[in-house]
Amino acid sequence: MDYNKLTFKEKISYGLAGLGQNLTITFVNTFLMTVIYGYMGFTLKSLSILTVILIVAKVWDAVNDPIMGVLIDKIQFKNRGKLRPLILISILPVAFLTVMLFGIPQDWSQSAKLAMFGVAYILWDAAYTVCDVPYWGLSGAMTSDTNERTKLISIARSFGNVGLGVITLLGANIAGWFSKGDKTTKQGWVIASVVVVSIGMSLFSLAFFGTKERNVSINENASFKDIYAALKANKPLLIILSGSILGFGRTLIQVSGATVALISFGSEDKFVYMGAAVLISMIIATVLCPLVLKKISKKKLMIYSSFFSAVVYTAMYFIPLTEFNIIVGVIFLTGFSLGIFMVLQTAMIADSVDYVQVKTGERNEGVCFSSLTFSGKLMNALSTLAFMLVMLAVKYEEGAAVTQTMKQGAYFAITIVPAISCLLGVIPFFFYPLTEAQVIENGNILKKLYERQKQEQD
């Protein structure tokens, strides 16, 4: 029996856990901004302060991911591995704090709302770090076989996109169903958050109950200096990290799409069509990506897809806002590149973990995979900052009369900004050093190592 062969149960459990996680994170990333601008009663001055709070919190959240990675590499729970127990521990805090974020009373004073939001968001970020870093690190701990791992990541991304799609298409409707009257209310959003996180985090628990850690390496002497050491020794990881952060614009439509639909197209309901377009193409891309990688290297596919994105985003900006159906069609095209990026980013980081272990003898998936969540959160932070700065520039706030300048400003944020970002983000990947032959060789070396260790234990 192949030690690194994953069972059907493990693959499905890991995929369903990704689906559940994406139900929760998509609900927060997609609709928290909508609730902030439309249902919390913040003034323009408070929104300026809130922008600072959000960015500081998001940057700190990104920075603490490598810290979490060091802690992961230092610890192991008795008979439970080092990643799965943290996944279990994180479930209730993430669920509670998500509801707390959406439940801030609308009639409180501006200062009280700002204070509660700041505390709740920072705590939520910390709790989500505890669930996110171990989850993606688990893909490397479950198997060292590069093909098995790529398939597992593709499954997780595909299931995750289903979760993203459910919330994108139905999130606003769920809030509407629980609202009293014809219009969506704050109470509706709060109840919707309870429903979403209850289902989402229950599914996420399968990452604990349905998987097994095979490649567990504990470094009791791990320290925060190891973050620097790991990055210094891992040139591929540094390149992936740099390219991902510079390409932050890929996430702008997720962060601000519902708000853009309201401002630029007159109704947040139109985000359903925008989100569906991205979702369908993303799912297609994540399913087909492993097949495409049999014909082309990860490096080349990353470069080609990034240039494709930049061209499509730029073309979309010149389509009149009145041509909504055409715009949705172009948004559909952007989803292909986003889906490819998500699979490639995770697979390339997993390859870099193997690379460093072969090179140095130390396996530090905690630190390496914390860079995945680090880059994701920093990308989200930069997208949030870019969008909120545009909104402040055009002076948009709750209840304000929407001008053409506001409409074009919001549209600019999801077209030209992502185009520039994708062009900047592709530059580091020209210097990515790992070939597919090296990746396969590293996987074979580690496979033999773990099989030998297993025989010695038996």
TORKOL-4160 file (C-alpha; in steps of 0.2 Angstrom, whole numbers, padded with zeros to 4 digits, m for minus):
458
<pt num="1" X="0000" Y="0000" Z="0000"/>
<pt num="2" X="0007" Y="0017" Z="m0005"/>
<pt num="3" X="0009" Y="0027" Z="0011"/>
<pt num="4" X="0006" Y="0043" Z="0003"/>
<pt num="5" X="m0010" Y="0038" Z="m0006"/>
<pt num="6" X="m0025" Y="0048" Z="0000"/>
<pt num="7" X="m0041" Y="0039" Z="0003"/>
<pt num="8" X="m0058" Y="0045" Z="m0005"/>
<pt num="9" X="m0064" Y="0049" Z="0013"/>
<pt num="10" X="m0049" Y="0060" Z="0016"/>
<pt num="11" X="m0051" Y="0070" Z="m0001"/>
<pt num="12" X="m0070" Y="0073" Z="0002"/>
<pt num="13" X="m0068" Y="0078" Z="0020"/>
<pt num="14" X="m0054" Y="0090" Z="0016"/>
<pt num="15" X="m0064" Y="0097" Z="0001"/>
<pt num="16" X="m0080" Y="0099" Z="0012"/>
<pt num="17" X="m0070" Y="0107" Z="0025"/>
<pt num="18" X="m0064" Y="0120" Z="0012"/>
<pt num="19" X="m0082" Y="0122" Z="0007"/>
<pt num="20" X="m0087" Y="0126" Z="0025"/>
<pt num="21" X="m0073" Y="0138" Z="0027"/>
<pt num="22" X="m0077" Y="0147" Z="0011"/>
<pt num="23" X="m0095" Y="0149" Z="0016"/>
<pt num="24" X="m0089" Y="0159" Z="0032"/>
<pt num="25" X="m0075" Y="0169" Z="0024"/>
<pt num="26" X="m0084" Y="0173" Z="0009"/>
<pt num="27" X="m0099" Y="0180" Z="0019"/>
<pt num="28" X="m0087" Y="0191" Z="0029"/>
<pt num="29" X="m0077" Y="0197" Z="0014"/>
<pt num="30" X="m0091" Y="0200" Z="0003"/>
<pt num="31" X="m0105" Y="0207" Z="0013"/>
<pt num="32" X="m0096" Y="0215" Z="0028"/>
<pt num="33" X="m0092" Y="0230" Z="0018"/>
<pt num="34" X="m0110" Y="0231" Z="0012"/>
<pt num="35" X="m0117" Y="0231" Z="0030"/>
<pt num="36" X="m0104" Y="0244" Z="0035"/>
<pt num="37" X="m0109" Y="0256" Z="0021"/>
<pt num="38" X="m0128" Y="0252" Z="0021"/>
<pt num="39" X="m0134" Y="0246" Z="0038"/>
<pt num="40" X="m0122" Y="0252" Z="0052"/>
<pt num="41" X="m0126" Y="0271" Z="0051"/>
<pt num="42" X="m0108" Y="0277" Z="0050"/>
<pt num="43" X="m0104" Y="0295" Z="0045"/>
<pt num="44" X="m0091" Y="0300" Z="0032"/>
<pt num="45" X="m0080" Y="0305" Z="0046"/>
<pt num="46" X="m0082" Y="0288" Z="0055"/>
<pt num="47" X="m0079" Y="0279" Z="0038"/>
<pt num="48" X="m0062" Y="0288" Z="0037"/>
<pt num="49" X="m0058" Y="0282" Z="0055"/>
<pt num="50" X="m0065" Y="0264" Z="0050"/>
<pt num="51" X="m0053" Y="0263" Z="0035"/>
<pt num="52" X="m0038" Y="0266" Z="0046"/>
<pt num="53" X="m0045" Y="0253" Z="0059"/>
<pt num="54" X="m0048" Y="0240" Z="0045"/>
<pt num="55" X="m0031" Y="0242" Z="0037"/>
<pt num="56" X="m0021" Y="0241" Z="0053"/>
<pt num="57" X="m0031" Y="0226" Z="0059"/>
<pt num="58" X="m0029" Y="0217" Z="0042"/>
<pt num="59" X="m0010" Y="0221" Z="0041"/>
<pt num="60" X="m0008" Y="0215" Z="0059"/>
<pt num="61" X="m0018" Y="0199" Z="0054"/>
<pt num="62" X="m0007" Y="0196" Z="0039"/>
<pt num="63" X="0009" Y="0198" Z="0050"/>
<pt num="64" X="0003" Y="0186" Z="0063"/>
<pt num="65" X="0001" Y="0172" Z="0051"/>
<pt num="66" X="0020" Y="0169" Z="0051"/>
<pt num="67" X="0020" Y="0169" Z="0070"/>
<pt num="68" X="0006" Y="0156" Z="0069"/>
<pt num="69" X="0017" Y="0146" Z="0057"/>
<pt num="70" X="0032" Y="0146" Z="0070"/>
<pt num="71" X="0020" Y="0140" Z="0084"/>
<pt num="72" X="0013" Y="0126" Z="0073"/>
<pt num="73" X="0031" Y="0120" Z="0069"/>
<pt num="74" X="0035" Y="0119" Z="0088"/>
<pt num="75" X="0020" Y="0110" Z="0094"/>
<pt num="76" X="0012" Y="0093" Z="0093"/>
<pt num="77" X="m0004" Y="0087" Z="0101"/>
<pt num="78" X="m0003" Y="0070" Z="0109"/>
<pt num="79" X="m0009" Y="0057" Z="0095"/>
<pt num="80" X="m0017" Y="0071" Z="0085"/>
<pt num="81" X="m0003" Y="0078" Z="0075"/>
<pt num="82" X="0001" Y="0097" Z="0075"/>
<pt num="83" X="m0012" Y="0104" Z="0063"/>
<pt num="84" X="m0029" Y="0095" Z="0065"/>
<pt num="85" X="m0031" Y="0100" Z="0084"/>
<pt num="86" X="m0029" Y="0118" Z="0080"/>
<pt num="87" X="m0042" Y="0117" Z="0067"/>
<pt num="88" X="m0054" Y="0110" Z="0080"/>
<pt num="89" X="m0050" Y="0123" Z="0093"/>
<pt num="90" X="m0053" Y="0137" Z="0080"/>
<pt num="91" X="m0071" Y="0133" Z="0076"/>
<pt num="92" X="m0082" Y="0141" Z="0090"/>
<pt num="93" X="m0072" Y="0157" Z="0091"/>
<pt num="94" X="m0073" Y="0160" Z="0072"/>
<pt num="95" X="m0092" Y="0157" Z="0073"/>
<pt num="96" X="m0095" Y="0168" Z="0088"/>
<pt num="97" X="m0085" Y="0182" Z="0082"/>
<pt num="98" X="m0092" Y="0182" Z="0064"/>
<pt num="99" X="m0109" Y="0185" Z="0072"/>
<pt num="100" X="m0102" Y="0198" Z="0083"/>
<pt num="101" X="m0096" Y="0208" Z="0068"/>
<pt num="102" X="m0113" Y="0208" Z="0060"/>
<pt num="103" X="m0122" Y="0211" Z="0076"/>
<pt num="104" X="m0115" Y="0228" Z="0081"/>
<pt num="105" X="m0131" Y="0239" Z="0086"/>
<pt num="106" X="m0135" Y="0252" Z="0073"/>
<pt num="107" X="m0142" Y="0264" Z="0086"/>
<pt num="108" X="m0126" Y="0265" Z="0096"/>
<pt num="109" X="m0115" Y="0281" Z="0096"/>
<pt num="110" X="m0102" Y="0282" Z="0082"/>
<pt num="111" X="m0088" Y="0280" Z="0095"/>
<pt num="112" X="m0095" Y="0265" Z="0103"/>
<pt num="113" X="m0098" Y="0257" Z="0086"/>
<pt num="114" X="m0081" Y="0260" Z="0080"/>
<pt num="115" X="m0073" Y="0253" Z="0096"/>
<pt num="116" X="m0084" Y="0237" Z="0096"/>
<pt num="117" X="m0080" Y="0235" Z="0078"/>
<pt num="118" X="m0061" Y="0237" Z="0080"/>
<pt num="119" X="m0061" Y="0224" Z="0095"/>
<pt num="120" X="m0072" Y="0212" Z="0086"/>
<pt num="121" X="m0063" Y="0213" Z="0070"/>
<pt num="122" X="m0045" Y="0210" Z="0078"/>
<pt num="123" X="m0051" Y="0196" Z="0088"/>
<pt num="124" X="m0060" Y="0188" Z="0073"/>
<pt num="125" X="m0044" Y="0190" Z="0063"/>
<pt num="126" X="m0034" Y="0181" Z="0076"/>
<pt num="127" X="m0047" Y="0167" Z="0077"/>
<pt num="128" X="m0047" Y="0165" Z="0058"/>
<pt num="129" X="m0028" Y="0163" Z="0058"/>
<pt num="130" X="m0029" Y="0148" Z="0069"/>
<pt num="131" X="m0041" Y="0139" Z="0057"/>
<pt num="132" X="m0034" Y="0145" Z="0041"/>
<pt num="133" X="m0015" Y="0142" Z="0042"/>
<pt num="134" X="m0017" Y="0124" Z="0049"/>
<pt num="135" X="m0030" Y="0120" Z="0036"/>
<pt num="136" X="m0019" Y="0124" Z="0021"/>
<pt num="137" X="m0003" Y="0117" Z="0029"/>
<pt num="138" X="m0013" Y="0100" Z="0031"/>
<pt num="139" X="m0012" Y="0098" Z="0012"/>
<pt num="140" X="0007" Y="0096" Z="0014"/>
<pt num="141" X="0006" Y="0085" Z="0029"/>
<pt num="142" X="m0007" Y="0073" Z="0022"/>
<pt num="143" X="0005" Y="0067" Z="0007"/>
<pt num="144" X="0022" Y="0071" Z="0000"/>
<pt num="145" X="0016" Y="0065" Z="m0017"/>
<pt num="146" X="0016" Y="0080" Z="m0028"/>
<pt num="147" X="0002" Y="0073" Z="m0040"/>
<pt num="148" X="m0009" Y="0068" Z="m0025"/>
<pt num="149" X="m0006" Y="0085" Z="m0017"/>
<pt num="150" X="m0011" Y="0094" Z="m0033"/>
<pt num="151" X="m0027" Y="0084" Z="m0034"/>
<pt num="152" X="m0031" Y="0087" Z="m0016"/>
<pt num="153" X="m0028" Y="0106" Z="m0018"/>
<pt num="154" X="m0038" Y="0106" Z="m0033"/>
<pt num="155" X="m0052" Y="0097" Z="m0024"/>
<pt num="156" X="m0051" Y="0109" Z="m0010"/>
<pt num="157" X="m0052" Y="0124" Z="m0021"/>
<pt num="158" X="m0066" Y="0117" Z="m0031"/>
<pt num="159" X="m0076" Y="0114" Z="m0016"/>
<pt num="160" X="m0071" Y="0131" Z="m0009"/>
<pt num="161" X="m0078" Y="0139" Z="m0025"/>
<pt num="162" X="m0094" Y="0130" Z="m0022"/>
<pt num="163" X="m0095" Y="0138" Z="m0005"/>
<pt num="164" X="m0090" Y="0155" Z="m0012"/>
<pt num="165" X="m0103" Y="0153" Z="m0025"/>
<pt num="166" X="m0117" Y="0149" Z="m0013"/>
<pt num="167" X="m0114" Y="0164" Z="m0003"/>
<pt num="168" X="m0111" Y="0175" Z="m0018"/>
<pt num="169" X="m0127" Y="0170" Z="m0026"/>
<pt num="170" X="m0138" Y="0168" Z="m0010"/>
<pt num="171" X="m0130" Y="0178" Z="0003"/>
<pt num="172" X="m0140" Y="0194" Z="0001"/>
<pt num="173" X="m0156" Y="0183" Z="m0002"/>
<pt num="174" X="m0153" Y="0174" Z="0014"/>
<pt num="175" X="m0152" Y="0191" Z="0023"/>
<pt num="176" X="m0168" Y="0196" Z="0014"/>
<pt num="177" X="m0177" Y="0180" Z="0019"/>
<pt num="178" X="m0174" Y="0184" Z="0038"/>
<pt num="179" X="m0178" Y="0202" Z="0036"/>
<pt num="180" X="m0195" Y="0209" Z="0041"/>
<pt num="181" X="m0204" Y="0218" Z="0026"/>
<pt num="182" X="m0198" Y="0221" Z="0008"/>
<pt num="183" X="m0181" Y="0228" Z="0012"/>
<pt num="184" X="m0166" Y="0219" Z="0019"/>
<pt num="185" X="m0163" Y="0224" Z="0037"/>
<pt num="186" X="m0149" Y="0224" Z="0049"/>
<pt num="187" X="m0158" Y="0210" Z="0059"/>
<pt num="188" X="m0159" Y="0200" Z="0043"/>
<pt num="189" X="m0140" Y="0201" Z="0041"/>
<pt num="190" X="m0137" Y="0196" Z="0059"/>
<pt num="191" X="m0148" Y="0180" Z="0057"/>
<pt num="192" X="m0140" Y="0176" Z="0041"/>
<pt num="193" X="m0123" Y="0176" Z="0049"/>
<pt num="194" X="m0129" Y="0164" Z="0062"/>
<pt num="195" X="m0135" Y="0152" Z="0049"/>
<pt num="196" X="m0120" Y="0153" Z="0038"/>
<pt num="197" X="m0107" Y="0151" Z="0051"/>
<pt num="198" X="m0117" Y="0137" Z="0059"/>
<pt num="199" X="m0116" Y="0127" Z="0043"/>
<pt num="200" X="m0099" Y="0133" Z="0037"/>
<pt num="201" X="m0089" Y="0129" Z="0053"/>
<pt num="202" X="m0098" Y="0112" Z="0055"/>
<pt num="203" X="m0092" Y="0107" Z="0038"/>
<pt num="204" X="m0075" Y="0114" Z="0042"/>
<pt num="205" X="m0074" Y="0102" Z="0057"/>
<pt num="206" X="m0072" Y="0087" Z="0044"/>
<pt num="207" X="m0054" Y="0093" Z="0042"/>
<pt num="208" X="m0051" Y="0087" Z="0059"/>
<pt num="209" X="m0062" Y="0071" Z="0059"/>
<pt num="210" X="m0059" Y="0065" Z="0042"/>
<pt num="211" X="m0041" Y="0067" Z="0038"/>
<pt num="212" X="m0024" Y="0060" Z="0044"/>
<pt num="213" X="m0007" Y="0069" Z="0045"/>
<pt num="214" X="0007" Y="0058" Z="0038"/>
<pt num="215" X="0021" Y="0069" Z="0036"/>
<pt num="216" X="0023" Y="0077" Z="0053"/>
<pt num="217" X="0040" Y="0085" Z="0058"/>
<pt num="218" X="0042" Y="0094" Z="0075"/>
<pt num="219" X="0055" Y="0107" Z="0078"/>
<pt num="220" X="0054" Y="0111" Z="0096"/>
<pt num="221" X="0068" Y="0124" Z="0094"/>
<pt num="222" X="0058" Y="0134" Z="0082"/>
<pt num="223" X="0058" Y="0152" Z="0085"/>
<pt num="224" X="0053" Y="0168" Z="0077"/>
<pt num="225" X="0070" Y="0169" Z="0069"/>
<pt num="226" X="0065" Y="0154" Z="0059"/>
<pt num="227" X="0053" Y="0165" Z="0049"/>
<pt num="228" X="0068" Y="0175" Z="0042"/>
<pt num="229" X="0079" Y="0159" Z="0040"/>
<pt num="230" X="0065" Y="0150" Z="0031"/>
<pt num="231" X="0061" Y="0164" Z="0019"/>
<pt num="232" X="0080" Y="0166" Z="0016"/>
<pt num="233" X="0082" Y="0148" Z="0012"/>
<pt num="234" X="0067" Y="0147" Z="0001"/>
<pt num="235" X="0068" Y="0158" Z="m0014"/>
<pt num="236" X="0053" Y="0150" Z="m0023"/>
<pt num="237" X="0042" Y="0155" Z="m0008"/>
<pt num="238" X="0049" Y="0173" Z="m0008"/>
<pt num="239" X="0044" Y="0174" Z="m0026"/>
<pt num="240" X="0027" Y="0167" Z="m0024"/>
<pt num="241" X="0024" Y="0179" Z="m0009"/>
<pt num="242" X="0030" Y="0194" Z="m0019"/>
<pt num="243" X="0020" Y="0190" Z="m0034"/>
<pt num="244" X="0004" Y="0186" Z="m0024"/>
<pt num="245" X="0004" Y="0203" Z="m0014"/>
<pt num="246" X="0008" Y="0213" Z="m0029"/>
<pt num="247" X="m0007" Y="0205" Z="m0038"/>
<pt num="248" X="m0019" Y="0210" Z="m0024"/>
<pt num="249" X="m0031" Y="0217" Z="m0037"/>
<pt num="250" X="m0037" Y="0200" Z="m0041"/>
<pt num="251" X="m0048" Y="0200" Z="m0025"/>
<pt num="252" X="m0056" Y="0217" Z="m0027"/>
<pt num="253" X="m0072" Y="0211" Z="m0035"/>
<pt num="254" X="m0074" Y="0199" Z="m0020"/>
<pt num="255" X="m0071" Y="0213" Z="m0007"/>
<pt num="256" X="m0081" Y="0227" Z="m0015"/>
<pt num="257" X="m0092" Y="0218" Z="m0029"/>
<pt num="258" X="m0108" Y="0220" Z="m0019"/>
<pt num="259" X="m0105" Y="0238" Z="m0015"/>
<pt num="260" X="m0100" Y="0242" Z="m0033"/>
<pt num="261" X="m0116" Y="0233" Z="m0039"/>
<pt num="262" X="m0126" Y="0245" Z="m0028"/>
<pt num="263" X="m0116" Y="0261" Z="m0033"/>
<pt num="264" X="m0112" Y="0258" Z="m0051"/>
<pt num="265" X="m0127" Y="0248" Z="m0057"/>
<pt num="266" X="m0141" Y="0254" Z="m0045"/>
<pt num="267" X="m0144" Y="0238" Z="m0035"/>
<pt num="268" X="m0134" Y="0226" Z="m0024"/>
<pt num="269" X="m0145" Y="0212" Z="m0032"/>
<pt num="270" X="m0135" Y="0213" Z="m0048"/>
<pt num="271" X="m0120" Y="0207" Z="m0038"/>
<pt num="272" X="m0128" Y="0190" Z="m0040"/>
<pt num="273" X="m0125" Y="0190" Z="m0059"/>
<pt num="274" X="m0107" Y="0197" Z="m0057"/>
<pt num="275" X="m0103" Y="0184" Z="m0043"/>
<pt num="276" X="m0111" Y="0170" Z="m0053"/>
<pt num="277" X="m0100" Y="0174" Z="m0068"/>
<pt num="278" X="m0084" Y="0174" Z="m0058"/>
<pt num="279" X="m0089" Y="0158" Z="m0049"/>
<pt num="280" X="m0093" Y="0148" Z="m0064"/>
<pt num="281" X="m0077" Y="0151" Z="m0073"/>
<pt num="282" X="m0067" Y="0149" Z="m0057"/>
<pt num="283" X="m0075" Y="0132" Z="m0054"/>
<pt num="284" X="m0071" Y="0127" Z="m0072"/>
<pt num="285" X="m0053" Y="0133" Z="m0070"/>
<pt num="286" X="m0049" Y="0124" Z="m0054"/>
<pt num="287" X="m0056" Y="0108" Z="m0061"/>
<pt num="288" X="m0046" Y="0109" Z="m0077"/>
<pt num="289" X="m0030" Y="0116" Z="m0070"/>
<pt num="290" X="m0023" Y="0099" Z="m0065"/>
<pt num="291" X="m0026" Y="0093" Z="m0083"/>
<pt num="292" X="m0018" Y="0109" Z="m0090"/>
<pt num="293" X="m0003" Y="0107" Z="m0079"/>
<pt num="294" X="0001" Y="0090" Z="m0088"/>
<pt num="295" X="0005" Y="0101" Z="m0104"/>
<pt num="296" X="0013" Y="0117" Z="m0096"/>
<pt num="297" X="0023" Y="0121" Z="m0081"/>
<pt num="298" X="0016" Y="0130" Z="m0066"/>
<pt num="299" X="0027" Y="0145" Z="m0069"/>
<pt num="300" X="0022" Y="0147" Z="m0087"/>
<pt num="301" X="0003" Y="0145" Z="m0083"/>
<pt num="302" X="0005" Y="0158" Z="m0069"/>
<pt num="303" X="0013" Y="0171" Z="m0081"/>
<pt num="304" X="0001" Y="0168" Z="m0096"/>
<pt num="305" X="m0015" Y="0169" Z="m0085"/>
<pt num="306" X="m0009" Y="0185" Z="m0076"/>
<pt num="307" X="m0006" Y="0194" Z="m0093"/>
<pt num="308" X="m0023" Y="0188" Z="m0099"/>
<pt num="309" X="m0031" Y="0195" Z="m0083"/>
<pt num="310" X="m0023" Y="0212" Z="m0086"/>
<pt num="311" X="m0029" Y="0213" Z="m0104"/>
<pt num="312" X="m0047" Y="0208" Z="m0099"/>
<pt num="313" X="m0048" Y="0220" Z="m0084"/>
<pt num="314" X="m0042" Y="0235" Z="m0095"/>
<pt num="315" X="m0055" Y="0231" Z="m0109"/>
<pt num="316" X="m0069" Y="0230" Z="m0096"/>
<pt num="317" X="m0066" Y="0248" Z="m0090"/>
<pt num="318" X="m0070" Y="0255" Z="m0107"/>
<pt num="319" X="m0087" Y="0246" Z="m0108"/>
<pt num="320" X="m0101" Y="0258" Z="m0104"/>
<pt num="321" X="m0110" Y="0255" Z="m0087"/>
<pt num="322" X="m0126" Y="0254" Z="m0096"/>
<pt num="323" X="m0120" Y="0238" Z="m0105"/>
<pt num="324" X="m0122" Y="0227" Z="m0089"/>
<pt num="325" X="m0124" Y="0210" Z="m0098"/>
<pt num="326" X="m0108" Y="0213" Z="m0108"/>
<pt num="327" X="m0099" Y="0218" Z="m0092"/>
<pt num="328" X="m0105" Y="0202" Z="m0084"/>
<pt num="329" X="m0098" Y="0192" Z="m0099"/>
<pt num="330" X="m0081" Y="0200" Z="m0097"/>
<pt num="331" X="m0081" Y="0197" Z="m0078"/>
<pt num="332" X="m0084" Y="0179" Z="m0083"/>
<pt num="333" X="m0067" Y="0179" Z="m0091"/>
<pt num="334" X="m0058" Y="0186" Z="m0076"/>
<pt num="335" X="m0064" Y="0171" Z="m0066"/>
<pt num="336" X="m0053" Y="0159" Z="m0076"/>
<pt num="337" X="m0037" Y="0168" Z="m0071"/>
<pt num="338" X="m0042" Y="0169" Z="m0053"/>
<pt num="339" X="m0046" Y="0151" Z="m0052"/>
<pt num="340" X="m0030" Y="0146" Z="m0060"/>
<pt num="341" X="m0020" Y="0158" Z="m0048"/>
<pt num="342" X="m0028" Y="0150" Z="m0033"/>
<pt num="343" X="m0023" Y="0132" Z="m0037"/>
<pt num="344" X="m0006" Y="0137" Z="m0043"/>
<pt num="345" X="m0002" Y="0148" Z="m0028"/>
<pt num="346" X="m0006" Y="0134" Z="m0016"/>
<pt num="347" X="0003" Y="0120" Z="m0026"/>
<pt num="348" X="0019" Y="0131" Z="m0028"/>
<pt num="349" X="0020" Y="0134" Z="m0010"/>
<pt num="350" X="0018" Y="0115" Z="m0006"/>
<pt num="351" X="0032" Y="0112" Z="m0019"/>
<pt num="352" X="0043" Y="0125" Z="m0010"/>
<pt num="353" X="0040" Y="0116" Z="0007"/>
<pt num="354" X="0048" Y="0100" Z="m0001"/>
<pt num="355" X="0062" Y="0110" Z="m0009"/>
<pt num="356" X="0067" Y="0117" Z="0008"/>
<pt num="357" X="0066" Y="0100" Z="0016"/>
<pt num="358" X="0077" Y="0092" Z="0003"/>
<pt num="359" X="0089" Y="0107" Z="0004"/>
<pt num="360" X="0091" Y="0109" Z="0023"/>
<pt num="361" X="0084" Y="0094" Z="0030"/>
<pt num="362" X="0070" Y="0104" Z="0040"/>
<pt num="363" X="0052" Y="0103" Z="0035"/>
<pt num="364" X="0043" Y="0119" Z="0040"/>
<pt num="365" X="0026" Y="0119" Z="0032"/>
<pt num="366" X="0019" Y="0130" Z="0047"/>
<pt num="367" X="0030" Y="0144" Z="0042"/>
<pt num="368" X="0028" Y="0141" Z="0023"/>
<pt num="369" X="0009" Y="0139" Z="0023"/>
<pt num="370" X="0007" Y="0154" Z="0034"/>
<pt num="371" X="0014" Y="0164" Z="0020"/>
<pt num="372" X="m0001" Y="0158" Z="0010"/>
<pt num="373" X="m0014" Y="0165" Z="0022"/>
<pt num="374" X="m0002" Y="0180" Z="0025"/>
<pt num="375" X="m0002" Y="0184" Z="0007"/>
<pt num="376" X="m0021" Y="0181" Z="0005"/>
<pt num="377" X="m0025" Y="0193" Z="0020"/>
<pt num="378" X="m0013" Y="0206" Z="0014"/>
<pt num="379" X="m0020" Y="0205" Z="m0003"/>
<pt num="380" X="m0037" Y="0208" Z="0005"/>
<pt num="381" X="m0031" Y="0222" Z="0015"/>
<pt num="382" X="m0024" Y="0231" Z="0000"/>
<pt num="383" X="m0040" Y="0228" Z="m0009"/>
<pt num="384" X="m0050" Y="0235" Z="0005"/>
<pt num="385" X="m0038" Y="0250" Z="0006"/>
<pt num="386" X="m0039" Y="0253" Z="m0012"/>
<pt num="387" X="m0058" Y="0253" Z="m0013"/>
<pt num="388" X="m0061" Y="0263" Z="0003"/>
<pt num="389" X="m0049" Y="0276" Z="m0003"/>
<pt num="390" X="m0058" Y="0277" Z="m0020"/>
<pt num="391" X="m0075" Y="0279" Z="m0010"/>
<pt num="392" X="m0067" Y="0293" Z="0001"/>
<pt num="393" X="m0061" Y="0301" Z="m0015"/>
<pt num="394" X="m0078" Y="0302" Z="m0023"/>
<pt num="395" X="m0086" Y="0306" Z="m0006"/>
<pt num="396" X="m0098" Y="0291" Z="m0005"/>
<pt num="397" X="m0107" Y="0287" Z="0011"/>
<pt num="398" X="m0124" Y="0280" Z="0017"/>
<pt num="399" X="m0139" Y="0290" Z="0011"/>
<pt num="400" X="m0128" Y="0301" Z="m0001"/>
<pt num="401" X="m0135" Y="0304" Z="m0019"/>
<pt num="402" X="m0125" Y="0294" Z="m0031"/>
<pt num="403" X="m0117" Y="0304" Z="m0044"/>
<pt num="404" X="m0109" Y="0298" Z="m0061"/>
<pt num="405" X="m0092" Y="0302" Z="m0053"/>
<pt num="406" X="m0096" Y="0289" Z="m0039"/>
<pt num="407" X="m0102" Y="0276" Z="m0051"/>
<pt num="408" X="m0086" Y="0278" Z="m0062"/>
<pt num="409" X="m0075" Y="0278" Z="m0046"/>
<pt num="410" X="m0082" Y="0262" Z="m0040"/>
<pt num="411" X="m0080" Y="0254" Z="m0057"/>
<pt num="412" X="m0062" Y="0260" Z="m0059"/>
<pt num="413" X="m0058" Y="0251" Z="m0043"/>
<pt num="414" X="m0063" Y="0234" Z="m0050"/>
<pt num="415" X="m0056" Y="0236" Z="m0067"/>
<pt num="416" X="m0040" Y="0247" Z="m0069"/>
<pt num="417" X="m0034" Y="0244" Z="m0052"/>
<pt num="418" X="m0034" Y="0225" Z="m0054"/>
<pt num="419" X="m0026" Y="0227" Z="m0072"/>
<pt num="420" X="m0011" Y="0237" Z="m0065"/>
<pt num="421" X="m0010" Y="0225" Z="m0050"/>
<pt num="422" X="m0009" Y="0209" Z="m0061"/>
<pt num="423" X="0005" Y="0217" Z="m0072"/>
<pt num="424" X="0015" Y="0221" Z="m0056"/>
<pt num="425" X="0011" Y="0204" Z="m0049"/>
<pt num="426" X="0018" Y="0194" Z="m0064"/>
<pt num="427" X="0035" Y="0201" Z="m0063"/>
<pt num="428" X="0042" Y="0191" Z="m0049"/>
<pt num="429" X="0036" Y="0174" Z="m0057"/>
<pt num="430" X="0048" Y="0177" Z="m0071"/>
<pt num="431" X="0062" Y="0173" Z="m0058"/>
<pt num="432" X="0053" Y="0157" Z="m0051"/>
<pt num="433" X="0067" Y="0144" Z="m0051"/>
<pt num="434" X="0059" Y="0127" Z="m0048"/>
<pt num="435" X="0056" Y="0117" Z="m0064"/>
<pt num="436" X="0043" Y="0103" Z="m0064"/>
<pt num="437" X="0057" Y="0090" Z="m0065"/>
<pt num="438" X="0065" Y="0097" Z="m0049"/>
<pt num="439" X="0048" Y="0096" Z="m0041"/>
<pt num="440" X="0045" Y="0078" Z="m0045"/>
<pt num="441" X="0063" Y="0073" Z="m0040"/>
<pt num="442" X="0060" Y="0082" Z="m0023"/>
<pt num="443" X="0044" Y="0072" Z="m0020"/>
<pt num="444" X="0052" Y="0056" Z="m0024"/>
<pt num="445" X="0066" Y="0059" Z="m0012"/>
<pt num="446" X="0054" Y="0063" Z="0002"/>
<pt num="447" X="0043" Y="0049" Z="m0002"/>
<pt num="448" X="0057" Y="0037" Z="0000"/>
<pt num="449" X="0062" Y="0045" Z="0016"/>
<pt num="450" X="0045" Y="0044" Z="0024"/>
<pt num="451" X="0043" Y="0026" Z="0019"/>
<pt num="452" X="0059" Y="0022" Z="0027"/>
<pt num="453" X="0054" Y="0031" Z="0043"/>
<pt num="454" X="0038" Y="0022" Z="0043"/>
<pt num="455" X="0047" Y="0005" Z="0041"/>
<pt num="456" X="0058" Y="0010" Z="0056"/>
<pt num="457" X="0043" Y="0014" Z="0067"/>
<pt num="458" X="0035" Y="m0002" Z="0063"/>
